[in-house]
Amino acid sequence: MTHWWAVPLGLLFVASTAPAQNQTHDTTSARATGLSKKIQWKFNFDAGVGAFGFGNSLYTDARPDPSGDLGDDWVESFAKPALSAEYALRTGALYGAASVVGERTFAAPPSIVGEDASSFQVEDMYIGWKSGKALSIGEDALDLRVGRSQYRIGQGFLLWDGGGEGGSRGGFWSNARKAWEFAGIARFKAKRSTLEGFYLDRDEVPETKTGTHVFGANYELAMGESNTIGASYLGLTSDSLPNRDGMSVYNLRAYLSPFKRLAGLSLGAEYANESNGSALSSTAWMAQAAYELGSVNWKPKVSYRYAYFKGDDPSTEKSEAFDPLFLGFSDWGTWWQGEIAGEYFLSNSNLISHTVRLHLTPTESLGTGFLGFVFQNDQPASFGPNVTSKSIASELDWYADWKFNSNFTASFVLAYGNPQEALAQGYGRTSNFTYGMLYLAYAY
């Protein structure tokens, strides 16, 4: 068996200046290729490998996957070359991008992450037009895009990740694929307001296709760099998920730093309502507060978040189980909650979480911190057989992101989980969980 801590540190590891799962590279900072100046060409290359290890088996997988022993170690790697271009017109500019992703999961992985698997396929492939200075209300006030492209809303509470991973594709945690199989996006921006309309087809793993399509509208109002409010509507159809086929979703969110004299204080709240006639009615919401001491060494930032995702009441005909949709990774704990629980056996449905975080910045190139989670279920009877308790587990994570030069970033995680009464009642699991991860990244 190959152990995660035994992987040679001389391997070329992952890519991005952000935490490891957020692999999207900003094309505006990409380097020129030296090709014809009539078209502005830009080239990116992201590549990486990560090593993961469980010290104990998990009880089940909510994504889903056959339950089995996950006391195992494995390795993931990926490579993503990308080329983008922009051609100036008299009115605005045409632009486009193309990329491919090759991923592999190997070194005896557990079935939850897809066993030994690899794939190579197109990621981005889109073309667009932006208005430039053609409209008097601002530069690039109108932006139209169509093709295989990424699209996200807010901080990934509902809509972020357009590409499925794991299974026969590999790359369960690496998540290098984020583009929707098809995206049509229209964006209108006037001063502080942004209005978007979209149509999206999910790029799903072949063996778990649901035929999900999303359409809707999103509005955001930016009041400076630290204050944003937004509202979204999503309509969904699905070939194989009855509760999702015909679903309507309403989302409200606000992320604010409301007091000038307390510049380190930030507040956030988000709410989602899902409905589908007599089939489904559910809600989810979260509220958080954080305070950063920016004038103190290491700039300590402390935060607390409460998150609620409704569970199904078995005594009613209508389903109340919240559908987590296509959440994303914008920062540690958001919105995969916990590097053990949220990544591998809990989903954002029938879940209540309390999250406390301490983040430290010892240097400009190093960020580190701790995340503490308490997980509960909303409806014990829907959590598992014979479950009467709401207490699922507690978890403590340590993470660190070290950018040791302009191209390389290393991320480290150590995590410990303590199963509680609901896991013992439903699945007979009482042994503690341990987990370690090393992820190194290269970005050009």
Secondary structure, 3 states (H helix, E strand, C coil): CCCHHHCCCCCCCCCCCCCCCCCCCCHHHCEECCCCCCCEEEEEEEEEEEEEEECCCCCCCCCCCCCCCCCCEEEEEEEEEEEEEEEECCCCEEEEEEEEEEEEEECCCCHHHCCCEEEEEEEEEEEEEECCCCCCCCCCCEEEEEEEECCCCCCCCCECCCECCCHHHCCCCCCCCCCEEEEEEEEEEECCEEEEEEEEECECCHHHCCCCEEEEEEEEEECCCCCEEEEEEEEEECCCCCCCCCCEEEEEEEEECCCHHHCCEEEEEEEEEEEECCCEEEEEEEEEEEEECCCCCCCCEEEEEEEEECCCCCCCCCECCCCCCECCCCECCECCCHHHHHHHCCCCCCEEEEEEEEEEEEECCEEEEEEEEEEECCCHHHHCCCCCCCEEEEEEEEEEEEECCCCEEEEEEEEEEEECHHHHHHHCCCCCEEEEEEEEEEEC
